Amino acid sequence: MSKMIELREGDVLIRHVRNGWEVLTPNEVDPEYIDTWVYDDTVGIHKALQQLLWDHLSAWFQSKHHGGLVVDVSDKGREEEEDE
């Protein structure tokens, strides 16, 4: 049994695809339509995700006066960083 995903105002659906990330949100003017954004991984899969999160969830990020998400992208693994 399969169900259709029902997106409502304010919903953000993020999915990882072969060449990056896809975001689906209801259109602000006509919620019957779905807006689609693709963040391809040519800049790197982690940087693409970081940009996607900022573009669609920036209200949830830490600001000067409020707590929130902080996302860092590192080119090194934890073990390599610890060795420095």
Order of alpha helices (4+ residues) and beta strands (2+ residues): beta-beta-beta-alpha-alpha
